[in-house]
């Protein structure tokens, strides 16, 4: 049987993409196959996606999403092309379009994306870049896949490493800030079982306010009364160069993504 789409790699991100596709009606269950090497994970996928074929090797397919670890991407791309895929979408960090195009040969459209982990709850952000042989139709196809789990931004490939350092790694920066705020609340005397949901709601509320109104500098100023409590706290953050630390973190992650792509 030939499938319209093969999702190669049934881990968290591959499963999230498939779930978004099915929920959005982009693809029917009988048109897609998930390829997963680990038997225990295959059993989980069968339970998660009734009606979807789960296999341990790539069957004949017309397109493929490559959701495996970066060291495996080139080999898996070649396998997908050999199985008939005429377009592939890679979501692996650091692996260039050129490397994938070399693996699949001429006649296969290659697209590269960097989604982030909030895609697991349908609130991700993905950067999408196209290879030499990718048409507007191929870009539209890839965007439909990624849109099922959040925002999609089309960019030139040379921006992907920076996106990896910013939105790809960014959730970890936010989670670290959440950890610190929780510890601060506990240190200030609030019971941990109370402070954790408070910090979660703080982040949700601040994010929603930013999404609706924009302009983070103006929102920060709105909270900051001259000589008040927020001003005292912000003064400490500026003294500790928190702003610069975030910038340096993004640049370090960007540099590491480039190193991975060159290896």
C-alpha positions in Angstrom: 0.0 0.0 0.0 1.2 3.5 -0.8 0.7 6.2 1.8 0.3 10.0 1.3 2.5 10.7 4.3 5.0 8.9 6.4 5.9 10.3 9.8 9.4 8.8 10.4 10.0 8.9 14.1 7.1 8.5 16.5 8.6 10.4 19.5 7.0 13.4 21.2 7.4 15.8 18.3 6.4 13.4 15.6 3.4 12.4 17.6 2.5 16.0 18.2 2.7 16.8 14.5 0.6 13.8 13.6 -2.0 14.7 16.2 -2.3 18.2 14.8 -2.7 16.9 11.2 -5.4 14.5 12.2 -7.3 16.9 14.4 -7.2 19.6 11.7 -8.3 17.2 9.0 -5.2 17.8 6.9 -4.7 14.0 6.4 -7.0 11.1 7.1 -5.9 8.3 9.4 -5.7 5.7 6.6 -3.5 7.9 4.5 -0.6 8.2 7.0 1.9 5.8 8.4 4.1 6.3 11.5 7.5 4.6 11.3 9.0 3.8 14.7 11.9 1.4 15.6 11.1 0.8 19.3 8.4 -1.8 19.9 7.2 -0.2 23.2 6.7 3.1 21.5 4.9 1.5 18.5 2.4 0.0 21.0 1.8 3.5 22.5 1.3 5.0 19.0 -1.3 2.4 18.1 -3.2 3.3 21.2 -2.8 7.1 20.6 -3.8 7.1 16.9 -6.5 4.5 16.1 -6.7 3.8 12.4 -3.2 5.0 11.7 -0.7 2.4 10.5 2.4 2.0 12.7 5.4 0.3 11.1 9.0 -0.5 11.8 10.3 0.4 8.3 9.4 3.0 5.7 6.8 1.8 3.2 6.0 3.3 -0.2 4.9 7.0 0.4 4.6 10.2 -1.5 5.9 12.5 1.2 7.6 12.2 4.6 8.2 14.1 7.8 11.6 13.3 9.3 11.3 13.4 13.0 14.4 11.5 14.1 17.6 12.5 15.9 20.0 14.7 13.9 22.7 12.0 13.3 20.0 9.8 11.7 18.4 12.4 9.4 20.6 11.9 6.3 20.1 8.1 6.3 16.4 8.4 7.0 16.0 11.0 4.2 17.6 8.6 1.7 15.4 5.8 2.9 12.3 8.0 2.4 13.3 9.0 -1.1 14.0 5.3 -2.0 10.4 4.6 -0.8 9.0 7.1 -3.3 8.8 10.3 -1.3 9.0 13.3 -3.6 9.1 15.8 -0.8 10.5 15.6 2.8 10.2 17.9 5.8 13.0 17.7 8.4 12.6 19.0 11.9 16.1 18.1 13.1 18.3 20.7 14.6 21.5 21.6 12.8 21.1 19.4 9.7 21.3 21.6 6.6 19.0 21.4 3.6 22.1 20.8 1.5 23.0 17.7 3.4 19.5 16.3 3.0 19.4 17.2 -0.7 22.6 15.3 -1.2 21.0 12.3 0.5 17.8 12.3 -1.5 19.1 13.3 -4.9 17.5 15.5 -7.6 13.8 15.6 -7.9 12.9 15.5 -4.2 11.8 18.8 -2.6 13.5 19.3 0.8 12.1 21.6 3.5 13.6 22.3 6.9 11.8 23.4 10.0 12.6 24.1 13.6 9.5 23.7 15.9 9.7 24.0 19.6 8.4 21.9 22.5 5.2 24.0 23.1 4.1 22.3 19.9 3.3 19.4 22.2 0.3 21.4 23.5 -0.5 23.1 20.2 1.2 26.4 21.0 4.5 26.0 19.2 6.4 28.3 16.9 8.1 26.9 13.8 10.5 28.5 11.3 10.3 27.0 7.9 12.8 27.1 5.0 12.8 25.7 1.5 15.4 23.9 -0.5 16.4 24.4 -4.1 13.7 22.1 -5.6 10.9 23.1 -3.3 8.0 24.9 -4.9 5.3 27.2 -3.3 3.1 24.2 -3.2 5.7 22.3 -1.2 6.0 25.2 1.2 2.2 25.3 1.6 2.2 21.6 2.3 4.9 21.9 5.0 3.2 24.9 6.5 -0.1 22.9 6.8 1.7 20.2 8.7 3.4 22.7 11.1 0.3 24.9 11.6 -1.4 22.1 13.3 0.8 22.7 16.4 1.2 26.4 16.4 2.6 29.5 14.5 4.7 29.1 11.4 7.1 31.7 10.1 8.8 31.3 6.7 12.5 32.3 6.7 15.6 31.9 4.7 17.7 28.9 5.9 20.5 31.1 7.2 18.1 32.3 10.0 17.3 28.8 11.2 20.3 28.5 13.6 19.2 31.7 15.3 15.7 30.5 15.5 17.0 27.4 17.1 18.8 29.5 19.7 15.8 31.7 20.3 12.5 29.8 20.1 13.9 26.3 19.9 15.9 26.6 23.1 13.7 29.5 24.5 11.2 27.3 26.4 14.1 26.1 28.6 15.0 29.7 29.4 11.3 30.3 30.4 11.2 27.1 32.5 14.5 28.2 34.3 12.9 31.5 35.1 9.8 29.6 36.4 12.0 27.5 38.6 13.8 30.6 40.0 10.5 32.4 40.7 9.1 29.4 42.5 12.3 29.2 44.6 12.0 32.9 45.3 8.5 32.6 46.5 9.4 29.7 48.8 12.4 31.6 50.1 10.0 34.6 50.8 7.8 32.3 52.9 5.0 31.1 50.6 4.3 27.4 50.8 5.6 25.5 47.7 2.2 23.9 47.0 0.8 27.4 46.7 3.6 29.2 44.9 3.9 26.7 42.0 0.4 27.3 40.5 0.8 31.0 41.2 3.9 31.2 39.1 2.3 29.1 36.3 -0.6 31.6 36.2 1.8 34.5 36.4 3.5 33.3 33.2 0.1 32.5 31.5 -1.3 35.9 32.3 1.7 37.8 31.4 2.0 35.9 28.1 -1.7 36.6 27.3 -1.3 40.3 28.1 1.8 40.5 25.8 0.0 38.6 23.0 -3.0 40.9 23.2 -1.2 44.3 23.6 2.3 43.8 22.4 5.2 46.1 23.2 6.9 44.4 26.1 8.8 47.6 27.1 5.5 49.5 27.5 4.0 46.7 29.5 7.0 46.5 31.8 6.8 50.3 32.3 3.1 49.9 33.1 3.9 47.6 36.0 6.8 49.7 37.3 5.9 52.6 39.5 8.8 55.0 40.3 10.3 54.0 43.6 8.0 51.1 44.0 8.4 47.3 44.6 8.8 46.4 40.9 11.4 49.1 40.4 13.4 47.6 43.3 13.2 44.1 41.8 14.1 45.2 38.3 17.1 47.2 39.6 18.5 43.9 40.9 17.9 42.1 37.6 19.7 44.9 35.7 22.6 44.9 38.2 23.0 41.2 37.6 22.9 41.8 33.8 19.9 39.5 33.3 19.1 41.1 30.0 22.6 40.5 28.7 22.5 36.9 30.0 19.5 36.1 27.9 21.1 37.6 24.8 24.3 35.7 25.4 22.3 32.5 26.0 20.5 32.8 22.6 23.8 33.6 20.8 25.5 30.6 22.5 22.7 28.3 21.4 22.8 29.7 17.9 26.5 29.1 17.7 26.0 25.5 18.9 23.4 24.9 16.3 25.9 26.0 13.6 28.5 23.7 15.0 26.1 20.8 14.8 25.3 21.6 11.2 29.0 21.7 10.3 29.8 18.4 12.0 
